[in-house]
Amino acid sequence: MLAAPAPAATAATAATATVPARHGDTAEDRGAALAARRAAARGIDFGRCAPGEELPAAARCGTFEVPLDYAHPHSTQLSLTVSRLRATGPRGRHQGALVYNPGGPGASGMAFPAYASVAGFRKAAEAYDFVGYAPRGVGRSAPLSCADPAAFAKAPTNFPVHPSAAFKRTMIKRARAYADGCARRAGGALRHYTTLNNARDLDVLRAALGETRLNFMAASYGTYYGAVYATLFPHHVRRMVFDSVVDPDPRQIWYGNNLKQSLAFEGRWGDWRRWAAGYDDVYHLGDTAAEVAASYEKARRRLVRHPADGKVGTAQLQDAYARNVYNDAFWDMSAHALATYLRGDAGPLVALAAPDPAQAAAEENGNAVYTAVQCNDAPWPRNWARWNRDNSALARRAPFETWDNVAMNLPCAYWSAPRQRPLTVGPGGGAGRGTPPPVLLLAAERDAATPYEGAKELRRRLPGSSLVTELGAGTHGLWGGPNDCVNKYVDTYLLTGRTPGRSVSCAPRAAPEPSVWSPPGLETQPETEPEAEATPAVGAAAW
């Protein structure tokens, strides 16, 4: 994530004005309908996938076109990449395509066909074609960039938990420069990277696949634009599963949600510290959560003076240990890496936290799309005093992630493209378009990236929806993981359309246990469900 911050003191110009999220019989609606008709007529010419996609040999890839600006559907077109693996079961059990989005904004779902062979996904893969795609701006789908990737991924760097006034001025300068870079590199196209357009693109993909109604599995941010889709196109919905749910309340998109996220990160960070303290005989980081925190701070102080292997500073450390908040499959390896570093061996920590230069372009691209969508989607405070006041108060309660999260989102304070008013999710926000069929919501009670209250809010807004809660757990992204109870509810819904009622719960997955450990590498990374989203680059929380 970037180090960034703050707003312009001048009044908003026409270029930065907030525009309403229009719906109904608008030019965008007519353009979306036209684009879907064109896509249905053209279909997708699937062929061999690019080697870089690392998909099974049986998977096929192609492209489909969407308008950059749905109000002008005959103008610039974007070519978006799509992958597909045909259902593995008997033809008579085939239920169409299941499209997947892993969140972000800025994450690609192109790898989804690779999960068809994983145990937690096999039943769905027998009945559905697994379809992934890269949303507009992501990967090879008309990629968006706001900065030089090498400069963006520069390491080692340091980021204080409680930044000084001087450091905050540096954050502001960086945020301003990043926002300017987005505007300069994307030009007039920048304003069209929005959740509303992601939802319209999804309907074009539905049509291109030859599907009358959409089956959609989404995680994290994908749940938000899936809910927007269900509001705009309720009669095009067949089945939808929303895993780790973003709060869709327009008042929370996105500034308020980020404040809530930072607070929730603190609680989840405490979960890891308490867990590590319970295995003090293994890691020797301390036998209380406070002592484990002190061990982490000791490592931070050491890295300020002497970056590990010249590659890992405190910003890289923060980025690596934020993964513990997203997925407890990282808990053991991160505890071992911290313990060995404090004993004088930096190798495991470097392997865990050092940025991979080969991934610099992908990480900058993901961050650019994240920034563009979030900044375009909604009004953000343009007064630095507001950011400083809100987050200074929050950091006293939740220091682990607060200022890193500010740095990631602060370019939105200086954004030059028009900001939209978020759509009101639910039947009332669709201008009388109707109500979608029942959808299935999945949420972990202690999920920090998408706090649990968001799932209850979406359930309230989507009549007939059903919420499956993993009690006492906090891993972000549930489907396909080790909780058989959750997986059974998903399989039942996808295969039969039956929901389990308004609300059901599952016992938590088993807590991690220390393992016989070697430095992390490709052969030792945890084998888990698809990431709910890309792990944040350089230290901030993403959706």
N, C-alpha and C positions, 0 to 999 in steps of 0.2 A: 504493500500500500504506500501511497504517497505521504510525504510530510506536507501538510497544506493548511490554509485558513482564510478567510475573511472577506467581507463585503465592501462594495463601493459606497462612498459617502454621498455620491450624487443621486438624484432621483432617477427612477427607472425611465428609460427611453422607450420608444415604440418597439425597438428591437428586443427589449427585455421584458415587455409587458406580459402579464398573465392572460392566457386565452382560455376560454371555456372548453371543456371536453364535450364536443358536440356529438349528438347521436339522434337518430331518427332519419328522416328523409333528407340527408345532407349529401354534399358532393362526395365526401369520404365514403358514405354508405353506398352510394351508387357506384363509385369506383371499386369498392371491395367486391360488390356483386359482379361487376364486369370482369374483374381479375379472376374471380372464382370460375366464371363461365369459360373464360379463355383457358384456364388451367385444366378444367375438366375435359375440354376438347383436345388439348395437347397431350395430357398425361405426362408421365415421366419416362424418359428413355434410360432405363437402368442398364449399367454395364459394370465392368470391373472397377473396384475401388482403388483409389490412390494408395501406394504402399504406406504412406505416412499415417493412414487411418488405422492400421494394425487391426483389421477386422477379419473374422473367419473367412475362409476361402469361398464359402457359399454365399456370403453377403454380397449385395450389389449396391452400387451408388449411382446417383444421378443429380440433376439440378432441376429446379423449377423457378419461374420468374414471378416477381412481385413488383408493383410500382413503388418507386421511392416515395412518391406523394400520391396517396389515394384520391386526393381531390383532382389530380391530373393523371389519370391512369394510362394515358397514351404517351406520356413523356418518359423520363428515365426509368429503366427497369433494373432491378437487382437480381442477380442469379444466386440462389441459395442452395447449398449442398444438402443432400439427403441420403441416408443409408437405409437398407432394408434387408432383413433376413426372413424368408418365408416361414410360416408356421410349420412346426416339426411334426404335428399330429395328423391324423386322418383328415382327408378333405371334408368329410361330412361334419366334422367338429369345428371347422374354420369359422371364426367370428370377425374377420376383417383385420384391419391394421390397428396397432396400438402405438400411438406416437408418444415419445418421451422427451421431456425437457428437464435438465438437472438444475436449473436456477441461474444464479449469478446476480444481476444480469451480466452476461458476458461469457457464460459457460456453453460449451457445445455438447449436444446429445449424440453426436455422430457415432460414439462408441457403443451405443445401446445394443445393437445386435450381438455384440460379444457376450452379453450377459445371458443369452438364451440357454447356454449350457450350464449355468450356475444353478445349484440345487433350488434355491429360493425362488427362481424365476421359471423353472421348467414347465410347470402346469400352465402358466399363462402363455409360454412360448409354444406349447402344443396347439393352442387355439388361435393365437394371434400372430400376424406378421409383426416382428419387432422393427419399428421405424424410428430412427433418430435423425436429427437435422441440426445444422448450425444456424441460429437465428441471424437476422440482418446484422451485419457488422462483425460477426464472429468468425474466426478461422478463415476459410476460403469463401465465405459468403459476403462478398463486397467488404473486406476487412476495414475496420476503423482504427485509426491511430492518432494519438494526441502528442506523442513525444518520441524521441529517439530511444529505441529499446535498450541500447547499451547504457545510456544515461539513466533511464528509468530503473534499471536493475543494478545500478552501481552499488558495490559493497566493498568493504564493510561501512555501515553507517550506524549512527547512534541516535536514539530517540528517548528523551527523558520521560519518566512517569509523570512528573509534575513540571512542565516546561516553564522556564523563566519568561519574563516579558520580552527579552531579546530573542529567545527561541521562537516565541509566538510570532514575532515580526518576521522571522525567517519562514515560518509556516505560511503566513499570509502571502509572502512574496512567491513562494513555490506554488501555492494554490492559484494565485492570479496567473502565473506563467503557464500552468497546466491548462487552465480554462482557455487562455489565449491560444495555446497550441491546438486545442480541439477545434476552436473556431477557425484558425488559420488553415489547418490541414483538411478539415471537412467542408469548409465553406457553407454554402446555403443548404447542403444536405444534412447538416448537423441536427437541425430541428426535427427531422423525421425519424430519429431513433427514440421511439417511445413505446410504452406498454400497449397503448391502443393499436399502434401499427404492428407490434408483435402478435397481438390477438388477430388482427386482420390477415397477417401473413399465415397464421395457423389455419385460418379458414381456406385460404388459397391452397395450402398443402393438402388439406382434407379433400378438396375438389380434385387436385392433381392426382391423388391416389385412387380416385374413383369411388370414394366413400360418400354415401348420402349423409351419414351421421358420424361424428367423431368419437373415437375412443382415445382418451388422453390420460397419460400418467405424468404427473409433474411433481417436482420437489422444490421447496424453498421459494425463491422468486417466481419459479414457474407456476406455483399455486396462485399467485396474484394475477398473472396475466391469463391463467386458465379461468379464474373467476371472472375476469373482465370478458373473456371469450363467452362464458356461459351467460353473461348479462347481455352481450351484443347479439349472440347467435344461439339463443336457448333451444330453438327447434333443430339445430344442427348437432346437438349433443346426444350421444348414446350412453356412454359410460365415462366417468371421470374419477380419478383417484388423486387426491391432493395430499402430499406427504410432507409434513413439517411446514405448517401453514403460516403465511404472512398475514398480519392483521390488515384487512382491506379497508378499514375505516378511513375515509378521505382525509380526516383531520390528522391522521398518523402518517400519511404518505408524504414524504419519506423522513422528514426531520424528526418527528415524534417517535417513529419506529426506531430510529437509530439511537435516540436517548434510552428507550426501553431496552434495546439490545445491549448497550454498554452496561446497564445495570444488571441484566441477566447474565452477562459474561462473568461478572464478579462472583455470583453464586456458583456457577459451574466451575470456575477456576478453584473455588474453595472445595468443590467435590474432589478434584484431582489431588489437591494438597492433603486432604484428609485420607484419601486412599493411599497415597505414598507414605504418609505417616504410619499407616497401619502395617507397613512392611519395612519398618526401619531396620530390622535385622537383615534385610536384603540390600536396601539402597543406602542406608546410613545418612539420610537427608534430614533426620529429626523425627521424633515420635509424636509430634503434634503438628497440626496444620500451620501454626505460627512458625514453628521451627523449619518446616519445609519452605515456607515463604522466605524465611531468612536465608536459607541456602540458595534459593533462586536469586535473591537480591545480592548475595555475595558474588554469584557468577556475573550478574549485571555489572557490578562495580569493577570486577576484574576485566571484563570485555571492553569497558570504556577506555581503560589504560592500554590494554593489549588485545586487540581483536584476534580471535582464534584463527590461526593459520593465515592471517591477513585477509580473511573472508567473512568472518562472523562478528558483527558488532551487536549492540543491544537491539537494534531494529530487526536484525535477522533472528536473534534469539526470540524476540516477541512473536514474530511471524510463526516460528516453529512451534512454540508452546501454545499459541492460540489454537492449534490443531487439537489439543487436548479438550478444548471446549466443544469442538464439533463432533468428535468421535472418540469414545474411550478405548478403541483399538490402538490408539497411539500412546496410551498411558504408560505402559511398561517400557517401551523403547525410550520415551522421553525421560522417564525417571532414571533409567540406566545411563543415558547420555549425560544428564546433569551430574549424577554421582561420579562418573568416571572423569568428567571435566574437573570437578572440584578436587579429585585426587591426583590431578596432574596430567591426565591423558585427554587431549582435546579431540582426538580422532573421531569418536562416536558423535560428539556434538557437531563437528564440522560436517560429517556425513549427513546428519539430520537437518542442519540449519543453513548450510552454505547454498546460495543460489546457484542454479545450473545455467551457465551462459547459453546453452542450447535452447533453453525455455524462455529467454528474455523477450523475444518477439511475441510469443503467445501470451505471456503474462502482461505485457504492456497492452496488447490488443484486448485482453479480457478486462483490464482496468479501464481502458478507454470506453468500451461499450457500457460497462457498469456506470461510469460517470455520466455519460451522455443520457442514458435512459433515466437514471435517478434525477439528474438535474432538469431534464425536459419534462418529467412527469408531473411536477407539482411546484408550487411556490416554496422557496427557501428563505430564511432570514437573510437580509442583505446588510445587516448592521453587525459588525464584528462584536460590538458590546453585548449583543444578545447571545451569540455563540459563546463568548468568553464567560458571561455570567452563568448561563445554564450548565456549561460543562465544568467550570470551576467548582460549582456546588456539587455536581454529580461525581466528580473525581475524588471528592472527600469521602464518598461512600463506596465508590467503585473505581479504584485507580488502575486496575489491570489493563483495561482496554479503552477507557474513555477518550484520552487525547489521541491515541492512534486512530480511533474511529473518526474523530473530528478531522484529522489530517486527510483521511481517505475521502471524506465528503465535502471538505471545505471549498473545492473548486466551484461547487454549486452556488456559493455566495457571490461569485463573480461571473456567472454564466451569462453569455450574450444572447443565446437563442431564446425564443419565447418559451415561457413555462406554461404548462397546461393546468387546468383544474382537474383533479382526479375524478374519474367516473365513480358514481355511486353504485357499488356492486349490489346485485340482487334485482328482483323483478321491478322494483320501483325505479331503478336506474336505467332500465332498458327501454324507456319511452313506450311502455305497454307492449313490449315484444313477447312477453310470456315468461313462463317458468321452466327451467331445464328439468330433466328427470333427476331423481335422487342421485347425489354424489357421495363418495366415501372420503372422509377426512381422517388422516393419521397424524398423531402428535405425541411427542414424549413430554411428560410433565415438566422436566427440568431442561428442556431444549433452550439454549441461550440465543442461538442465531435467529430463531423464530419463536419468541416466548409463547407459552401455552395459551395465554389469553387470546391470541390471534386466531387460534383454531375455534375457540368458542364464539368469537365474533363472526367468523365466516359461517359457522353452523347456523347462527341466528339469521344471517342474511340470505341463506339459500334454503328455502323451505324443503323439507323432506330429506335434508342431508343427514348423514350419520357420522358420529365421531368415535374413532377407536383410539383410546389413550393407553400408552405404555406408562404404567405407573412408576414413579420414582426414578425414571431413567432420563438421560439427557443427550443421547446420541442423535445427531441431526441427520435424518434420512432413515426410515424404518423398513420399508419394503425390501424383501430379499435378504434381510439380515438374519441374525440367529434366533429371533423371537418367532417361534412357530405359530403362536397364537395370533400375532399380527398378520403373518403370511396367510393363514387360513382364512381370515376375514377378507383379505384382498382377493385371494383366489376365488372364494365363493361369489364375491361381487362381480369380478370380471367374467367368470364363467356362467353365472346364472342371472346376474342383475339384482340379486337379493342383498339388501342392506341389513345389518344386525339391529336396527332400531336406532333411536335418537342418540344413545350413548352407551358404549360398552368399554370395558377395560381389560388390559392384559397385565399379568405380572411382569416385572422388569426382567430384562435379560440378565444373565449371570455377570457379576462384576469381573473385570480382568484379574488375572493372577500373574505374578512374576514368572518369567520364563528363563530358561537357559538362553542367554542372549549373546548375539554377535552384532557388530556395528551394522546399522541399517543400510540396506542396499536393495536392489530390485528383488533379490531372492528372499528378503526378510520383511518386506512391507506387508502389513496386515491385509488379508484377503477378506474384503467386506463388501457390503452392498454398494451400488454406484454412489459416488460422492454426491451429496445433495447440491453441491455447488463447488466451484473452484475454490481451493483454499486461498484465503486472501494473500495477495502478494505484498510483501513488505509491511505487514503488521496490522492491518485493520480488518474489521468484520465485514463480510459480504453476506448476501442473502442466498 
